[in-house]
Amino acid sequence: MTIRLFLLAAAAAASAAVAAAEGSPDYTKGVLFVNEDWYGHQNSTVNHLSPDDPDGNYWHYRVIQAENPGVELGCTNQYGARWKGRLYLIAKQERDPGADITGGRITVADARTLKVLHQATTIDPSGAQCDGRGFIGVDEHKGYVSTSNGVWILDLDTYAILGQVEGSANPNAGGDNDKPNDDPTGSLYHGQSGSMVAAEGRIFVAHQQYGLLVVDPAEDRVTDVISMDIVAEGAGIGSVVRSRDGMLWLSVAKNKQGTGATLPYIVRLDPATLETTVIAVPEDMYPPANSWYAWTPDAFVASTVQNCLYWKGGPNRWFSGTQIYKYDIDTATLSLFIDLDAEGANWKLYGCSLGVHPVTDELYMSLYHEFGTPTYITRRYGPDGRVVRDYDMIRNYWFPSLPLFPEGQEQSGITDAEADSEAYAPVEFYNLQGIRVDGTSLAPGIYIRRQGRTATKVHIK
């Protein structure tokens, strides 16, 4: 390391230490919530939750603005992911119509300090309208950004867009559908690219028009397409997640028009062979909801501790948000895991704001009453489905999107801020409430054993 780089690193470390001393939260712990925030009034925001703060100082609001005075995210930021020490935040547009500050469709921040390193107002280098959707890291030098028009290659060293993944483009783009980046009217809402996962050295992309795209990241091109006609003619994909056993799971849209309608199935896909299995959802239960009509990542997630899936489902194709289902992959059984109606108080899950902690296996979700009421709470459930704690929030139209967990890894590409070797990572134990315990003298019971990014449940007798 050169003297200049050493001094820069020392200065950054000193700056982080000063920030911590002055009361900045530890962003390598807790939960980050990415919020759409109040469209038409302000840009998107990020809140930080310290769920076990001993003094009850649970919330730190608008932390991007707090750590970067004068800097804000773009408009309707729906996605965030940690990758190789950085936080990638993807917005639909670069500025809300009611905001004074221009943010970015792509915002890159330091994962430990949340200091913004880069913002880009456009994604398509031609300047054509191309709204952000998701992000996934491919390697330390390259990432993919999914959009309303295809998947784009992001150079993680220079932050330059290097081009579009071949075969991923929106088939409706071009001609009268193309608009300049600064056109305030709606962008393409047919043929979008959405959620992405990595498996078996390939990237898998949910594409509204085609189904599941299989991308070779060495050549940046689509090599295979899994059509959802395997379920029913004209069916579309909702989103894709990866379960603990390495299999991929696809939710099913009734059509490709973004109506929000579903079909009562999920699809299992082997990422090595591309073999698929269509699994029917029982008549008295609901499949995962999808949201191409106003894209979000969907409340369809996988545990990294148990081999199971969780999803939001219900009778209303647009706003059902009171029933959370659990699918046990090993036993192939589906159950109603959380029923917010039965819990009372008229709470509903907002949008896609459901996540599973990769170490403690707890579920976090953002709850609200009605769209016109700025009252939100965040609820934390144990792995048994029981409420651990509610976290009241200040009144604001947060419209929360994803919860992000700095510790551990999940299928959306979130990884440790620093990638330590699995073989040499320390072994840690947590109880089912998420509290770290002394691993040398464990009382009989069930614990979460964690080493590096791997978390497993152990039973001490």
C-alpha positions in Angstrom: 0.0 0.0 0.0 1.4 3.4 -0.9 1.8 6.2 1.7 -1.0 8.1 0.1 -3.4 5.2 0.1 -2.4 4.4 3.7 -3.2 8.0 4.8 -6.5 7.9 2.9 -7.5 4.7 4.7 -6.4 6.1 8.0 -8.4 9.2 7.5 -11.5 7.2 6.5 -11.1 5.1 9.6 -10.7 8.1 11.8 -13.8 9.7 10.1 -15.8 6.6 10.8 -14.7 6.6 14.4 -15.6 10.2 14.9 -19.0 9.6 13.4 -19.6 6.7 15.7 -18.6 8.7 18.7 -20.9 11.5 17.7 -23.9 9.1 17.6 -24.0 7.7 14.1 -25.4 4.1 14.2 -23.4 1.1 13.4 -24.6 0.4 9.8 -22.9 -3.0 9.8 -25.6 -4.1 12.3 -29.3 -3.9 12.6 -31.6 -3.4 9.6 -31.7 -0.8 6.8 -35.2 0.0 5.4 -35.3 1.4 1.9 -38.4 3.6 1.5 -40.2 4.7 -1.6 -41.3 7.7 0.5 -44.0 10.2 -0.4 -44.2 10.4 -4.2 -44.9 13.9 -5.4 -43.4 15.5 -2.3 -39.9 14.2 -1.7 -37.2 11.8 -2.8 -36.8 8.3 -1.4 -35.1 7.6 1.9 -33.4 5.0 4.0 -34.0 4.4 7.8 -31.8 2.4 10.1 -33.3 0.2 12.8 -31.2 -0.9 15.8 -33.6 -3.6 17.0 -31.9 -4.4 20.3 -30.7 -1.0 21.4 -30.5 -1.1 25.2 -31.7 2.5 25.6 -34.6 2.1 23.2 -33.0 4.4 20.6 -34.2 2.1 17.8 -34.6 4.4 14.9 -32.3 6.6 12.9 -34.3 8.3 10.1 -33.2 9.4 6.7 -29.7 8.2 7.2 -28.5 8.9 3.6 -29.3 12.6 4.1 -27.8 12.5 7.6 -24.5 11.2 6.4 -24.4 13.2 3.2 -25.8 16.8 3.7 -27.3 18.1 0.6 -27.4 14.7 -1.1 -30.6 12.6 -1.6 -31.7 9.4 -3.4 -33.8 9.4 -6.5 -37.5 8.9 -6.9 -39.2 5.7 -5.9 -36.1 3.9 -4.8 -37.3 0.3 -4.5 -34.1 -1.8 -4.3 -30.9 -1.9 -2.3 -28.1 -4.5 -2.0 -24.8 -4.7 -0.3 -21.9 -6.0 -2.4 -18.2 -6.0 -1.7 -18.2 -3.2 0.9 -20.7 -1.0 -1.0 -24.4 -0.3 -0.9 -26.1 -0.1 -4.3 -29.5 1.7 -4.3 -31.6 1.6 -7.4 -34.4 4.2 -8.1 -37.0 4.4 -10.8 -36.1 8.1 -11.6 -33.5 10.5 -10.5 -35.7 13.1 -8.8 -39.2 13.2 -7.3 -41.5 15.8 -8.9 -41.8 17.5 -5.6 -38.2 17.4 -4.6 -35.6 20.2 -4.9 -32.5 18.0 -5.0 -31.6 15.7 -7.9 -30.5 12.3 -6.8 -29.9 9.3 -9.0 -31.3 6.2 -10.6 -28.1 4.6 -9.3 -26.6 5.6 -6.0 -23.5 3.9 -4.6 -22.5 4.4 -1.0 -19.9 3.0 1.4 -21.6 0.1 3.2 -20.1 0.9 6.6 -20.5 4.7 6.6 -23.2 5.3 4.0 -21.1 8.1 2.5 -22.2 8.4 -1.1 -19.5 7.5 -3.6 -21.4 7.9 -6.9 -24.7 8.9 -8.4 -26.0 8.4 -12.0 -29.1 10.2 -13.2 -29.4 7.9 -16.3 -28.9 4.2 -17.0 -29.2 3.9 -20.7 -26.1 5.9 -22.1 -28.2 7.0 -25.1 -30.4 9.1 -22.8 -33.6 7.1 -23.5 -35.9 6.7 -20.6 -34.8 3.6 -18.7 -36.1 3.3 -15.1 -34.2 1.4 -12.4 -35.4 -1.9 -10.9 -32.8 -4.1 -9.1 -29.1 -4.8 -8.7 -26.9 -7.9 -8.4 -23.2 -8.2 -8.0 -21.5 -10.5 -10.5 -17.9 -10.2 -9.2 -15.8 -7.6 -7.6 -15.6 -5.6 -10.9 -19.0 -6.0 -12.4 -22.7 -5.8 -11.5 -26.0 -5.9 -13.3 -28.8 -3.4 -13.0 -32.3 -4.5 -14.1 -34.5 -1.9 -15.6 -37.7 -1.1 -17.4 -35.7 -1.9 -20.6 -33.3 -4.8 -20.1 -30.4 -5.5 -17.8 -27.4 -3.2 -18.0 -23.7 -3.9 -17.2 -22.2 -1.7 -14.5 -18.5 -1.4 -14.1 -18.0 -1.4 -10.3 -14.5 0.2 -10.6 -15.5 3.2 -12.7 -19.4 3.1 -12.3 -19.7 3.4 -16.0 -22.5 1.6 -17.9 -20.7 -0.8 -20.3 -23.8 -1.9 -22.3 -26.9 -4.0 -22.2 -27.0 -7.8 -21.6 -27.7 -9.3 -25.0 -31.2 -10.7 -25.2 -32.6 -8.9 -22.2 -34.0 -5.8 -23.9 -37.7 -4.8 -23.6 -39.2 -6.1 -26.9 -41.6 -3.1 -26.8 -38.9 -0.5 -26.8 -38.2 1.6 -29.8 -40.4 3.7 -32.1 -43.2 5.5 -30.4 -42.4 3.9 -27.0 -39.0 5.5 -26.7 -39.0 8.7 -24.5 -36.1 10.9 -23.4 -34.9 10.5 -19.9 -36.4 13.7 -18.6 -39.9 12.8 -19.9 -42.1 12.9 -16.8 -44.8 10.5 -18.1 -44.8 6.8 -17.4 -42.1 4.5 -18.9 -42.5 1.1 -20.4 -44.5 -1.1 -18.1 -44.6 -4.2 -20.4 -41.5 -6.3 -21.0 -39.6 -5.1 -17.9 -36.7 -6.9 -16.2 -37.1 -7.3 -12.4 -35.6 -9.5 -9.7 -32.3 -11.3 -10.2 -30.4 -14.1 -8.4 -27.0 -15.8 -8.9 -26.6 -19.6 -9.0 -24.3 -22.1 -10.6 -22.1 -19.4 -12.1 -25.0 -17.8 -13.9 -27.4 -14.9 -13.3 -31.2 -15.6 -13.5 -33.5 -12.7 -14.3 -37.3 -12.4 -14.1 -38.4 -10.8 -17.4 -42.1 -9.7 -17.7 -42.4 -10.7 -21.3 -40.2 -13.7 -21.7 -40.1 -15.5 -18.3 -36.9 -16.4 -16.7 -33.7 -15.4 -18.5 -30.5 -17.4 -18.0 -27.5 -15.1 -18.4 -23.9 -16.1 -18.9 -22.0 -13.4 -17.1 -18.7 -14.2 -18.8 -20.3 -13.2 -22.2 -23.0 -10.9 -20.9 -25.7 -12.5 -22.9 -28.9 -14.6 -22.5 -28.2 -18.3 -23.2 -31.6 -19.8 -22.2 -35.1 -18.7 -21.6 -37.6 -20.5 -19.3 -41.1 -19.6 -20.6 -43.9 -19.7 -18.0 -46.0 -21.5 -20.6 -44.8 -24.5 -18.6 -47.6 -23.5 -16.1 -50.3 -22.3 -18.5 -50.3 -20.7 -21.9 -49.8 -17.0 -21.7 -48.7 -17.0 -18.0 -45.9 -14.7 -16.9 -43.3 -14.7 -14.1 -43.6 -12.7 -10.9 -40.1 -12.9 -9.4 -37.3 -15.4 -8.6 -35.7 -16.3 -5.3 -33.0 -18.8 -4.3 -33.6 -21.2 -1.3 -31.1 -22.5 1.2 -30.7 -25.8 -0.8 -29.6 -23.8 -3.9 -32.8 -24.3 -5.9 -34.6 -21.4 -7.6 -38.3 -20.7 -7.0 -40.5 -18.7 -9.4 -43.8 -17.0 -8.6 -46.4 -17.1 -11.4 -48.4 -14.2 -12.9 -51.7 -15.0 -14.7 -50.6 -12.9 -17.7 -47.8 -10.6 -19.0 -49.8 -7.4 -18.9 -49.0 -6.4 -15.3 -52.6 -6.7 -13.9 -51.4 -8.2 -10.6 -53.4 -11.4 -11.2 -51.8 -14.7 -10.1 -52.1 -18.4 -10.9 -52.1 -20.9 -7.9 -48.7 -22.3 -8.5 -45.0 -21.9 -7.7 -42.2 -23.3 -9.9 -39.1 -25.1 -8.7 -36.1 -24.8 -11.0 -32.7 -26.6 -10.8 -30.2 -23.9 -11.7 -27.7 -26.6 -12.9 -29.9 -28.6 -15.2 -32.7 -26.0 -15.8 -35.3 -28.7 -15.0 -38.6 -27.4 -13.7 -41.3 -28.7 -11.4 -44.7 -27.0 -11.2 -46.2 -27.1 -7.7 -49.9 -26.4 -7.1 -51.0 -24.1 -4.2 -53.9 -25.6 -2.3 -57.3 -24.1 -3.0 -57.8 -22.6 0.4 -54.4 -20.7 0.2 -52.8 -18.1 -2.0 -49.7 -18.0 -4.2 -47.1 -15.2 -4.0 -48.4 -11.8 -5.1 -46.7 -10.0 -8.0 -46.3 -6.3 -8.8 -45.3 -5.6 -12.4 -48.0 -2.9 -12.5 -45.9 -0.7 -10.2 -42.8 -2.7 -9.9 -41.4 -3.8 -6.5 -39.2 -6.8 -5.7 -42.3 -8.6 -4.3 -42.8 -10.0 -0.8 -41.4 -13.4 -1.8 -38.3 -14.4 0.2 -36.3 -17.4 1.3 -34.7 -18.2 4.6 -31.0 -19.0 4.8 -31.4 -20.9 8.0 -34.4 -23.1 7.3 -35.1 -24.6 3.9 -38.3 -22.6 3.4 -40.0 -19.8 1.6 -42.2 -17.0 2.8 -44.6 -14.9 0.8 -47.5 -12.5 0.9 -50.8 -13.6 -0.7 -54.4 -12.8 -0.6 -57.7 -12.4 -2.6 -57.1 -8.9 -3.8 -54.7 -8.7 -6.6 -53.5 -5.2 -5.8 -53.4 -4.6 -2.1 -53.7 -7.9 -0.1 -51.4 -7.6 2.8 -52.6 -9.5 5.8 -51.6 -13.1 5.1 -48.0 -14.4 5.2 -47.5 -18.0 4.0 -44.6 -20.4 4.7 -43.6 -23.2 2.4 -41.5 -25.9 4.0 -39.4 -27.2 1.0 -38.2 -30.4 2.7 -41.7 -31.5 3.6 -43.5 -29.8 0.6 -46.1 -28.3 3.0 -47.6 -24.9 2.8 -49.1 -23.2 5.9 -50.6 -19.8 6.8 -47.7 -18.6 9.0 -48.9 -15.1 10.0 -52.5 -13.8 9.8 -52.5 -10.1 10.6 -56.3 -10.0 10.5 -56.4 -12.5 13.4 -53.8 -10.4 15.3 -56.2 -7.4 15.2 -55.4 -3.6 15.1 -56.1 -3.5 11.4 -52.4 -3.7 10.4 -51.4 -4.7 6.8 -48.0 -5.5 5.2 -47.0 -2.6 2.9 -45.8 -3.7 -0.5 -42.7 -5.9 -0.5 -41.4 -4.8 2.9 -40.9 -8.4 4.2 -37.4 -9.8 5.0 -35.9 -12.8 6.8 -32.8 -12.1 8.9 -30.0 -14.4 7.6 -28.6 -15.1 11.0 -31.5 -15.1 13.5 -34.1 -16.3 11.0 -36.5 -13.6 12.3 -39.0 -11.9 10.0 -39.1 -8.1 9.8 -42.0 -6.4 8.1 -43.4 -2.8 7.7 -47.1 -2.4 8.6 -49.5 0.3 7.9 -53.3 0.9 8.1 -54.4 2.8 5.0 -52.6 4.7 2.2 -54.0 8.0 3.4 -52.7 7.5 7.0 -49.0 8.2 7.7 -48.9 5.7 10.6 -46.4 2.9 10.3 -44.7 0.4 12.6 -42.1 -2.3 12.0 -42.9 -5.7 13.4 -40.4 -8.3 14.3 -41.4 -12.0 14.4 -39.4 -15.0 15.8 -38.8 -18.1 13.7 -41.9 -19.6 15.4 -44.2 -16.8 14.0 -44.7 -15.1 17.4 -44.3 -11.3 17.7 -41.0 -10.3 19.3 -41.5 -6.6 19.3 -43.1 -3.7 17.5 -41.1 -0.6 16.7 -43.2 2.6 16.5 -42.2 5.2 13.9 -42.5 8.9 13.5 -45.5 9.9 11.3 -44.6 10.0 7.6 -45.7 8.5 4.4 -42.8 6.1 4.3 -44.2 3.6 1.8 -41.4 1.1 2.8 -39.7 -1.1 0.3 -36.9 -3.6 1.2 -35.4 -4.4 4.6 -31.7 -5.0 4.2 -29.6 -7.1 6.6 -25.9 -6.1 6.7 -25.0 -9.3 8.6 -25.0 -12.5 6.5 -26.2 -13.1 3.0 -29.5 -13.5 1.2 -30.7 -14.4 -2.3 -30.9 -10.8 -3.5 -27.1 -10.4 -3.5 -26.7 -8.8 -0.1 -23.3 -9.9 1.4 -21.1 -9.0 4.3 -19.5 -5.6 4.0 -16.2 -7.4 4.1 -15.9 -10.9 2.6 -14.0 -12.9 5.1 -12.8 -16.4 4.3 -15.4 -19.0 5.3 -12.7 -21.3 6.6 -11.2 -18.8 9.0 -14.3 -16.9 10.0 -15.0 -17.1 13.7 -17.8 -19.3 14.9 -20.6 -17.4 16.7 -23.8 -18.6 18.4 -27.1 -16.8 18.7 -30.3 -17.7 20.6 -33.6 -17.6 18.8 -34.2 -14.0 19.9 -31.1 -13.0 17.9 -28.9 -12.3 20.9 -25.3 -13.5 20.7 -24.4 -16.1 23.4 -21.2 -17.6 24.7 -20.5 -20.7 22.5 -18.3 -22.4 25.1 -21.0 -23.0 27.7 -24.3 -23.4 25.9 -27.3 -24.6 27.9 -29.5 -27.2 26.3 -31.7 -25.7 23.6 -31.8 -24.6 20.0 -29.3 -22.1 18.7 -28.2 -20.5 15.4 -24.5 -21.4 14.6 -22.9 -18.8 12.3 -19.5 -18.9 10.6 -18.9 -16.3 7.9 -22.0 -16.2 5.7 -23.2 -19.7 6.7 -25.9 -20.0 9.4 -27.3 -23.3 10.6 -29.7 -24.3 13.4 -28.2 -26.6 16.0 -29.8 -28.5 18.9 -27.7 -28.7 22.1 -28.8 -31.5 24.3 
